[in-house]
């Protein structure tokens, strides 16, 4: 494997944003296709970060640093990736449900999913059920991710899934939910297609849903 891609991989894992940008530029200047930098550098690095997180070798700060470094590298590749592959890949819509302002977990999931090569649309925080349903209608994602960190806002997940259903859009989309207070039983009870306890396993969950 080209040394430039290996440097991209190492710097992303190390969370070194400036070094990632420099390594991506060197890789592109040496003629390596953007898709190869993405798959063999950025995506492979985030897979390794996820593995280390699940093995308790990395914690949230290391994951955030790596995800931000990956996002910086991805920004440099986007123009070439769009030119090489005009047809977008799987699309994901994310948001924190109405009444909840927590952002870090959702943003980390979004960055990890981008690192896995998906097209991510982040609606932000305090997103109403109607806004989620509108986004599903407008963007036609494959997956919608709902986040809540408060037990008092978890009920909005059920309301949001109901809004998507009432708009006639539920069959065409998988819905995943996440947040510290959530359980598998709760996810099933509200009609979600799955939940994950952290960003790394959220990527695994989405990959499984896309391949199923």
C-alpha positions in Angstrom: 0.0 0.0 0.0 1.3 3.5 -0.8 3.1 5.2 2.0 0.9 8.3 1.6 -2.2 6.3 2.4 -0.6 4.6 5.3 0.3 8.0 6.7 -3.4 9.1 6.3 -4.4 6.0 8.2 -1.9 6.6 11.0 -2.6 10.3 11.4 -6.4 9.7 11.6 -6.0 7.0 14.2 -3.8 9.4 16.1 -6.3 12.2 15.8 -3.8 14.6 14.2 -6.0 16.8 12.0 -3.3 19.0 10.4 -1.2 15.9 9.6 -4.2 14.2 8.0 -4.8 17.2 5.8 -1.2 17.3 4.7 -1.1 13.5 4.1 -4.3 13.6 2.0 -2.9 16.4 -0.1 0.3 14.5 -0.7 -1.7 11.4 -1.6 -3.8 13.3 -4.2 -0.7 15.1 -5.6 1.0 11.8 -6.1 -1.9 10.6 -8.2 -3.6 8.3 -5.8 -7.4 8.3 -6.6 -9.6 10.0 -4.0 -11.7 6.8 -3.6 -8.5 4.8 -2.6 -7.6 7.5 -0.1 -11.1 7.3 1.4 -11.4 3.5 1.6 -7.8 2.6 2.4 -7.0 5.6 4.5 -9.9 7.3 6.2 -12.5 4.4 6.3 -9.9 1.9 7.4 -8.6 4.2 10.1 -12.1 4.8 11.5 -12.7 1.0 11.5 -9.5 0.7 13.6 -10.6 3.5 15.9 -13.9 1.7 16.4 -12.1 -1.5 17.2 -9.9 0.2 19.8 -12.9 1.8 21.4 -14.7 -1.5 21.7 -11.5 -3.0 23.2 -11.4 -0.1 25.7 -8.1 1.0 24.2 -9.6 4.3 23.1 -12.2 6.5 24.9 -14.6 9.2 23.7 -11.9 12.0 23.5 -9.7 9.8 21.3 -12.7 8.9 19.1 -13.7 12.6 18.8 -10.1 13.6 17.8 -9.9 10.8 15.2 -13.4 11.6 13.8 -12.5 15.3 13.5 -9.3 14.5 11.8 -11.1 12.1 9.4 -13.7 14.8 8.6 -10.9 17.3 7.7 -9.4 14.8 5.4 -12.8 13.9 3.9 -13.4 17.6 3.1 -10.3 17.6 0.9 -11.6 14.5 -1.0 -15.2 15.6 -1.6 -14.7 17.4 -4.9 -12.9 14.5 -6.5 -15.3 11.9 -5.0 -18.3 13.7 -6.4 -16.6 14.0 -9.8 -15.7 10.4 -9.9 -19.0 9.1 -8.5 -21.9 11.4 -9.2 -24.4 8.9 -7.8 -24.6 9.3 -4.1 -24.1 6.4 -1.8 -26.4 5.4 1.0 -27.9 8.4 2.7 -28.4 8.9 6.5 -30.4 11.6 8.3 -29.5 12.3 11.9 -31.0 14.5 14.6 -31.5 15.0 18.3 -35.2 14.8 19.1 -37.4 17.7 20.1 -36.7 19.1 23.6 -33.2 17.7 23.7 -30.1 19.9 23.1 -27.4 17.2 23.4 -25.2 17.2 20.4 -21.8 15.4 20.9 -23.0 11.8 20.6 -25.0 12.4 17.5 -22.2 14.4 15.9 -19.7 11.7 16.6 -22.0 9.1 15.0 -22.4 11.4 12.0 -18.6 11.7 11.6 -18.1 8.0 12.0 -20.7 7.3 9.4 -19.1 9.8 7.0 -15.8 8.0 7.7 -17.5 4.8 6.6 -18.4 6.4 3.3 -22.0 7.3 3.8 -23.7 10.6 3.0 -24.8 12.2 6.2 -27.4 14.9 6.7 -27.4 16.2 10.3 -30.5 18.1 11.2 -29.0 19.3 14.5 -30.7 19.4 17.9 -34.3 19.9 19.1 -35.7 18.6 15.9 -39.5 18.2 15.7 -41.2 15.1 14.5 -42.6 17.1 11.6 -39.1 18.2 10.6 -37.8 14.7 10.6 -40.7 13.5 8.5 -40.1 16.4 6.0 -36.4 15.5 5.8 -37.2 11.9 5.0 -39.6 13.0 2.3 -37.1 15.5 0.8 -33.9 13.5 1.1 -35.2 10.0 0.8 -32.5 8.5 3.2 -32.0 4.8 3.7 -31.5 5.3 7.4 -32.8 7.8 10.0 -31.0 8.1 13.3 -32.8 9.6 16.4 -30.8 10.7 19.4 -31.9 11.5 23.0 -29.9 11.8 26.1 -32.7 12.7 28.5 -35.3 10.2 29.8 -37.8 13.1 29.5 -37.3 13.3 25.7 -37.2 9.6 24.9 -40.9 9.7 24.2 -40.3 12.0 21.3 -38.7 9.1 19.5 -42.0 7.3 19.4 -43.7 10.4 18.2 -41.1 11.0 15.5 -41.4 7.4 14.2 -45.2 7.8 14.2 -44.9 11.1 12.2 -42.7 9.4 9.6 -45.3 6.6 9.4 -48.2 9.0 9.1 -46.4 10.7 6.2 -46.4 7.3 4.4 -42.6 7.1 4.5 -41.8 4.4 7.2 -41.6 1.4 4.8 -38.8 3.0 2.8 -36.5 3.8 5.7 -34.7 2.1 8.6 -34.9 4.0 11.9 -32.2 3.6 14.6 -32.2 5.2 18.0 -29.4 6.1 20.4 -28.6 7.7 23.7 -27.4 6.8 27.2 -30.9 5.9 28.7 -32.0 3.7 25.8 -32.3 0.0 25.8 -33.0 -2.7 23.2 -36.4 -3.3 24.7 -37.3 0.4 24.4 -36.1 0.5 20.8 -38.3 -2.4 19.9 -41.3 -1.0 21.8 -41.3 2.2 19.8 -40.9 0.4 16.4 -37.2 1.3 15.8 -35.1 -1.1 13.7 -32.2 -1.1 16.2 -30.1 0.8 18.7 -26.4 0.9 19.5 -24.7 1.9 22.8 -21.9 3.9 21.1 -20.8 5.5 17.8 -18.6 2.6 16.7 -21.4 0.1 17.1 -23.8 2.5 15.5 -21.7 2.2 12.3 -21.8 -1.6 12.6 -25.6 -1.4 13.0 -26.1 0.8 10.0 -23.9 -1.4 7.9 -25.9 -4.4 8.9 -29.2 -2.7 8.0 -27.8 -1.6 4.6 -26.7 -5.1 3.8 -29.8 -6.8 5.1 
